């Protein structure tokens, strides 16, 4: 294994210190690229959860009392420290998730950008005065919601964590982080980094465990004021029900079945390259990836040939070995991908490319799956409507703008969409008609962290990234003064 300093096994990070739980339940964390054990984690129990929430309540009071400039300095220091240690963090992400090191390094660098951005926002969060009659004076102030819980998925652990906790900390909230049991290492390393930098105790706590135990216990705790969740619609629904018990507010970033629409006049070579990157980033284990390609019927065969030729030479292997395509994160996810392929075969779909595991000759216990293109799926196939979360693209075709829009909006999800056309006026008209949180033209992903991100319909609610994200973690208080004497 690459030489990085792993966090201590079977320890929780509570009130600024590593804490030993009385829980007797433990589980192992694996490198999905090799099948080797990386470390062991503890399944936090109710007492651990109580301790973390009490710590967060105490820590939040002191954190809110700091000047905004001081909070910003803590975030800036964390950004600079993370920048200095970006390589070991990227290695940890690669070993933990299975993604290529090059992708993991981009994730870490983006985390640095997030921290710097929200460090700069700390002293720019303010209320407003309200025009009323001359005998009164009314104004608002923005206050932190309090203790925030961040439930993190396994596909982008540190990226998703920082994206949520940075605006929460900027707003004056404390944070409890519950990483995925499949990929906790970088988040535990972040906890140690916060301790090294002297973050006040209770401002950042990390509780490990499975979603059905530690996650549910945290969501049900009355001391949690806001929950930010990234994951599946099924789990998100359970989180919402738990949050409702104590009226905790939520930011939900759920699944997607996002389309990329390719028109006849598009730059097909550029569109193919962009869509391949958008579809197979992190081996397709991305909620917003382009999992459906909706192609103008007149160019469908030509565009498919472009996709196949570009995918034919893609290299697959362990993320630390400079490959373009890494591992599937865990056996459960691999089973779901293989079940999707079995269903496609039963429905008579055409497998143009891939459709099976890749047997890595170096790491025979690793979890690898070939990039897959599926065509001729029946119009009612669940694969066109339900998220698979793997390296599978479903191909569809359209005749005319209205059919393209109908296909794009045909699922219950509304997270992301891409449009490829040289007619920008047409692209803008389509963007207005597509029901999604993000619609991009001639590029699938927007690269700037200042651009709001989030979903419509069953893809969730609330927005992350940019200044708007801080609103998730603040509440408005209105005050009116009577000026009569």
C-alpha positions in Angstrom: 0.0 0.0 0.0 1.1 3.6 -0.7 2.8 5.2 2.3 0.3 7.5 3.9 -0.5 8.1 7.6 -3.8 6.4 8.1 -6.1 7.7 10.9 -6.4 5.4 14.0 -8.7 2.4 13.6 -11.9 2.0 15.6 -11.8 5.6 16.9 -14.3 8.4 16.8 -13.4 12.1 16.6 -15.4 13.8 19.4 -14.8 17.2 21.0 -11.4 17.6 19.4 -10.0 14.2 20.4 -9.9 10.6 19.3 -12.3 8.7 21.4 -12.7 4.9 22.0 -16.3 3.7 21.8 -17.8 1.1 24.1 -19.5 -0.4 21.0 -18.3 -3.9 20.2 -19.4 -3.7 16.5 -16.6 -3.1 14.0 -16.3 -3.3 10.2 -13.4 -3.3 7.7 -12.7 -0.7 5.0 -11.4 -2.2 1.7 -9.4 -1.0 -1.3 -11.9 -1.9 -4.0 -9.1 -2.0 -6.6 -7.3 -4.9 -4.8 -9.7 -6.2 -2.2 -7.1 -5.6 0.5 -8.2 -4.3 4.0 -7.2 -0.7 4.6 -8.4 -0.2 8.2 -11.1 -1.0 10.7 -13.9 1.3 11.9 -16.3 1.2 14.8 -20.1 1.2 14.6 -21.0 4.2 16.8 -23.7 3.5 19.4 -26.3 5.8 21.0 -23.9 7.0 23.7 -21.4 8.0 21.1 -24.1 9.9 19.2 -25.2 11.7 22.3 -21.6 12.7 23.1 -21.1 14.0 19.6 -24.3 16.1 19.6 -23.6 17.5 23.1 -20.1 18.4 22.0 -21.5 20.1 18.9 -24.0 22.1 20.8 -21.3 23.4 23.1 -18.8 23.9 20.3 -21.4 25.8 18.1 -22.0 28.4 20.8 -18.3 29.3 21.0 -17.9 29.2 17.2 -20.8 31.5 16.6 -19.3 33.9 19.2 -16.1 34.3 17.2 -15.8 37.2 14.9 -16.6 36.3 11.3 -13.0 37.2 10.3 -11.7 34.7 12.9 -13.9 31.9 11.5 -12.7 32.8 8.1 -9.1 32.5 9.2 -9.7 29.0 10.5 -11.2 28.0 7.2 -8.3 29.6 5.3 -5.7 27.8 7.4 -7.5 24.5 6.7 -7.4 25.2 3.0 -3.7 26.0 3.1 -2.9 22.9 5.2 -4.9 20.7 2.8 -3.1 22.2 -0.2 0.2 21.2 1.4 -1.0 17.7 2.0 -3.1 17.2 -1.2 -1.1 14.3 -2.5 -1.6 12.0 0.6 -5.3 13.0 0.7 -5.6 12.1 -3.0 -3.9 8.7 -2.3 -6.4 8.1 0.5 -9.3 8.9 -1.8 -8.0 6.6 -4.5 -7.5 3.7 -2.1 -10.8 4.3 -0.4 -13.0 4.9 -3.5 -11.2 3.1 -6.3 -11.1 6.1 -8.6 -8.0 7.1 -10.6 -5.4 9.2 -8.7 -5.7 11.9 -11.3 -9.4 12.3 -10.5 -8.9 12.2 -6.8 -6.2 14.9 -7.0 -8.7 17.2 -8.8 -11.2 16.5 -6.1 -8.8 17.6 -3.3 -7.7 20.7 -5.2 -11.4 21.6 -5.5 -11.8 21.1 -1.8 -9.1 23.7 -1.3 -11.0 26.1 -3.5 -14.2 25.5 -1.6 -12.5 26.3 1.8 -10.9 29.5 0.4 -14.1 30.7 -1.1 -16.2 30.2 2.0 -13.4 31.6 4.2 -13.8 34.8 2.2 -17.6 34.8 2.7 -17.6 34.6 6.5 -17.6 38.4 7.0 -20.0 39.1 4.1 -23.1 37.5 5.6 -25.6 40.1 6.7 -29.2 41.1 7.1 -31.0 44.1 5.7 -33.1 47.0 6.8 -36.8 47.0 5.9 -38.6 50.2 4.9 -41.5 50.8 7.3 -43.4 53.8 8.6 -41.4 56.6 10.2 -42.4 55.5 13.8 -40.7 52.2 13.4 -37.3 50.8 12.4 -37.2 47.2 11.2 -34.1 45.1 10.3 -33.1 41.4 9.9 -30.1 39.5 11.0 -28.8 36.1 9.8 -28.1 33.6 12.5 -26.6 30.0 12.2 -29.2 27.2 12.4 -27.0 25.5 15.0 -25.8 21.9 14.8 -25.6 20.5 11.3 -25.3 16.8 10.3 -23.5 15.9 7.1 -24.1 12.4 5.7 -21.5 11.7 3.1 -21.5 9.1 0.2 -18.6 6.9 -0.9 -18.1 8.3 -4.4 -16.7 11.7 -3.6 -16.0 11.6 0.2 -13.9 14.6 0.9 -15.3 16.7 -1.9 -18.9 16.2 -0.7 -17.9 16.7 2.9 -16.1 20.0 2.3 -18.8 21.2 -0.1 -21.3 21.0 2.8 -19.3 21.8 5.9 -17.4 24.8 4.5 -20.6 27.0 4.1 -22.0 25.6 7.4 -18.8 26.6 9.3 -18.8 30.0 7.5 -22.4 30.5 8.7 -21.3 29.9 12.3 -22.7 26.3 12.6 -20.9 23.3 14.1 -20.8 20.1 12.0 -21.1 16.4 12.7 -19.8 14.3 9.8 -21.0 10.7 9.2 -18.8 9.3 6.4 -19.8 6.3 4.4 -18.7 3.0 5.9 -17.1 2.2 2.5 -14.9 5.4 2.3 -14.2 7.2 5.6 -10.4 7.6 5.5 -10.0 11.1 4.0 -12.7 12.5 6.3 -11.0 11.0 9.4 -7.7 12.5 8.1 -9.5 15.9 7.9 -10.6 15.6 11.5 -7.0 15.1 12.5 -6.0 18.1 10.4 -8.6 20.3 12.2 -7.1 19.2 15.5 -3.6 20.0 14.4 -4.7 23.5 13.4 -6.4 24.1 16.8 -10.0 24.2 15.8 -12.1 24.7 18.9 -13.4 21.5 20.4 -16.9 20.5 19.2 -16.9 22.5 16.0 -16.1 19.4 13.9 -17.1 15.9 15.1 -16.9 12.7 13.1 -19.0 9.6 13.8 -18.4 6.4 11.9 -20.9 3.6 11.2 -23.5 2.4 8.8 -26.4 4.5 7.7 -29.0 2.1 9.2 -27.4 2.4 12.6 -25.2 5.5 13.3 -26.8 7.5 10.4 -30.3 6.9 11.6 -29.5 7.6 15.2 -28.0 10.9 14.3 -30.9 11.9 12.1 -33.4 11.1 14.9 -31.4 13.1 17.5 -33.3 16.2 18.8 -30.1 18.1 19.0 -29.5 18.1 15.3 -30.9 21.2 13.6 -30.1 20.7 9.9 -29.2 17.6 7.8 -27.3 17.7 4.6 -27.6 14.4 2.8 -26.1 13.2 -0.5 -27.2 9.7 -1.6 -30.0 7.7 -3.1 -33.6 8.7 -3.2 -34.6 5.6 -1.1 -32.2 6.5 1.7 -33.0 10.2 1.4 -36.7 9.5 2.0 -35.8 7.7 5.3 -33.6 10.7 6.3 -36.5 13.1 5.6 -38.9 11.0 7.8 -36.3 11.0 10.6 -35.7 14.7 10.3 -39.4 15.4 10.5 -39.5 13.9 14.0 -37.6 17.0 15.3 -38.4 19.4 12.5 -34.8 19.5 11.4 -34.4 21.3 8.1 -32.7 19.4 5.2 -30.7 19.9 2.1 -31.2 16.8 -0.1 -28.9 15.9 -3.1 -30.3 12.7 -4.4 -30.1 10.6 -7.5 -30.3 11.3 -11.2 -30.9 9.8 -14.6 -29.5 12.7 -16.5 -29.6 13.2 -20.3 -27.1 14.5 -22.8 -29.0 15.7 -25.9 -26.9 15.7 -29.2 -28.3 17.7 -32.1 -27.4 17.2 -35.8 -25.4 20.5 -35.9 -23.3 19.7 -32.8 -19.5 19.4 -33.0 -19.8 15.6 -32.7 -16.2 14.9 -31.9 -16.2 17.4 -29.1 -19.5 16.2 -27.9 -18.4 12.6 -27.8 -15.3 13.4 -25.8 -17.2 15.5 -23.4 -20.0 13.0 -22.9 -17.5 10.1 -22.3 -15.9 12.2 -19.6 -19.3 13.1 -18.1 -20.6 9.5 -18.3 -17.7 7.6 -17.1 -16.2 9.9 -14.5 -15.4 7.7 -11.4 -16.6 4.7 -13.4 -20.0 6.2 -13.8 -20.6 6.3 -10.0 -21.7 9.9 -10.1 -25.3 11.0 -9.4 -25.2 13.7 -12.1 -23.4 11.7 -14.8 -24.8 11.5 -18.3 -26.4 8.1 -18.1 -28.8 8.7 -21.1 -27.6 10.0 -24.4 -30.5 11.3 -26.6 -29.2 11.6 -30.1 -30.7 13.1 -33.3 -31.8 10.1 -35.3 -30.1 11.3 -38.4 -26.7 11.1 -36.8 -27.2 8.4 -34.3 -25.1 5.7 -36.1 -22.3 8.2 -36.7 -22.2 9.3 -33.1 -22.3 5.8 -31.7 -19.2 5.0 -33.9 -17.4 8.0 -32.4 -18.2 6.8 -28.9 -17.1 3.2 -29.5 -13.9 4.3 -31.1 -13.0 6.6 -28.3 -13.9 4.0 -25.6 -12.0 1.1 -27.4 -8.6 2.2 -26.1 -9.5 3.2 -22.6 -7.2 1.8 -19.9 -8.7 0.1 -16.8 -7.0 -0.7 -13.6 -6.0 0.3 -10.1 -6.3 4.0 -9.5 -2.7 4.4 -8.4 -1.4 2.9 -11.7 -2.3 5.8 -14.0 -5.3 4.3 -15.6 -8.3 6.3 -17.0 -10.9 3.9 -15.5 -10.8 2.7 -11.9 -12.7 0.3 -9.7 -16.3 -0.1 -8.6 -16.4 1.0 -5.0 -18.0 -2.1 -3.3 -19.5 -5.5 -3.9 -23.0 -4.3 -3.3 -22.7 -1.7 -6.1 -21.1 -4.3 -8.4 -24.1 -6.6 -7.9 -26.5 -3.8 -8.8 -24.5 -3.1 -12.0 -24.6 -6.8 -13.0 -28.3 -7.0 -12.3 -28.9 -4.1 -14.6 -27.0 -5.8 -17.4 -29.0 -9.0 -16.8 -32.2 -7.0 -17.0 -31.0 -5.4 -20.3 -30.4 -8.8 -21.8 -33.8 -10.0 -20.7 -35.4 -7.0 -22.3 -33.6 -7.6 -25.6 -31.3 -4.6 -25.5 -28.2 -4.5 -27.7 -24.9 -4.4 -25.8 -22.7 -2.4 -28.2 -19.8 -2.3 -25.8 -18.8 -3.8 -22.5 -21.5 -5.4 -20.4 -19.3 -7.5 -18.2 -16.6 -7.4 -15.5 -13.1 -6.6 -16.4 -10.7 -9.2 -15.0 -7.6 -7.3 -13.8 -4.6 -9.6 -14.3 -2.7 -7.7 -11.6 -5.4 -7.4 -9.0 -7.7 -10.4 -9.4 -9.8 -9.5 -6.3 -10.4 -6.0 -7.5 -13.9 -4.8 -8.6 -13.8 -3.6 -12.2 -16.5 -3.3 -14.9 -16.1 -2.4 -18.6 -17.6 0.8 -19.9 -20.9 -0.2 -21.4 -23.2 1.2 -24.1 -26.8 -0.1 -24.3 -29.0 0.4 -27.3 -32.5 -0.6 -28.4 -34.0 -0.7 -24.9 -37.8 -0.9 -24.8 -39.3 2.5 -24.1 -40.7 1.3 -20.8 -37.4 -0.2 -19.6 -36.6 0.6 -16.0 -33.0 1.2 -17.1 -34.2 4.4 -18.8 -35.8 5.7 -15.7 -33.9 4.3 -12.6 -30.4 5.2 -11.5 -27.9 2.4 -11.9 -24.8 4.2 -10.6 -22.2 2.5 -12.7 -20.5 2.7 -16.1 -23.6 2.2 -18.2 -24.9 4.5 -20.9 -28.4 4.1 -22.3 -28.8 5.3 -25.9 -32.0 6.9 -27.3 -32.9 8.8 -30.4 -35.3 11.6 -31.3 -36.9 13.3 -34.2 -37.6 16.9 -33.5 -37.2 19.2 -30.6 -40.4 18.3 -28.8 -39.5 14.6 -28.7 -36.0 15.5 -27.4 -37.6 17.5 -24.5 -40.2 14.8 -23.8 -37.4 12.1 -23.5 -35.2 14.4 -21.4 -38.1 15.1 -18.9 -39.4 11.5 -18.9 -37.9 10.4 -15.6 -38.8 11.3 -12.0 -35.4 12.8 -11.6 -34.2 16.3 -12.5 -30.6 16.8 -11.5 -28.6 17.6 -14.6 -28.7 17.8 -18.4 -26.4 18.7 -21.2 -27.3 20.1 -24.7 -25.0 20.0 -27.7 -25.8 22.3 -30.6 -24.2 25.2 -32.4 -27.6 27.0 -32.3 -27.2 28.8 -29.0 -30.7 30.3 -29.2 -32.1 26.8 -29.6 -30.0 25.6 -26.7 -31.3 28.3 -24.4 -34.9 27.6 -25.4 -34.4 23.9 -24.5 -32.7 24.8 -21.2 -35.8 26.6 -20.1 -38.0 23.6 -20.9 -35.8 20.9 -19.3 -36.8 20.3 -15.6 -33.4 20.0 -14.0 -31.3 21.9 -11.5 -28.5 22.4 -14.0 -28.6 22.6 -17.7 -25.4 23.2 -19.6 -24.9 23.9 -23.3 -21.9 22.5 -25.2 -20.3 21.3 -22.0 -21.8 18.8 -19.6 -20.3 20.0 -16.3 -19.7 23.6 -15.1 -16.3 23.8 -13.6 -16.7 26.7 -11.2 -17.5 26.1 -7.6 -19.5 29.3 -7.5 -22.3 27.9 -9.7 -25.2 26.5 -7.6 -25.7 22.7 -7.7 -28.8 20.7 -6.8 -31.8 18.9 -8.1 -35.5 19.2 -8.9 -38.2 16.5 -8.6 -36.9 13.3 -7.0 -33.3 14.5 -7.3 -33.8 16.6 -4.1 -34.0 20.2 -3.0 -31.8 22.9 -1.8 -28.6 24.1 -3.5 -25.0 23.6 -2.8 -21.9 25.5 -4.1 -21.7 29.3 -4.4 -23.1 31.9 -2.0 -26.5 30.4 -2.1 -25.3 27.4 -0.2 -24.8 29.4 3.0 -28.5 30.0 3.1 -29.0 26.3 4.0 -27.3 26.9 7.3 -28.8 30.3 8.3 -32.1 31.5 9.7 -33.6 35.0 9.4 -34.6 36.9 12.5 -36.6 40.1 12.1 -36.5 42.9 14.7 -38.7 46.0 14.8 -38.1 49.0 17.1 -40.9 51.4 18.1 -39.7 54.9 17.8 -42.6 56.7 19.4 -41.7 58.8 22.4 
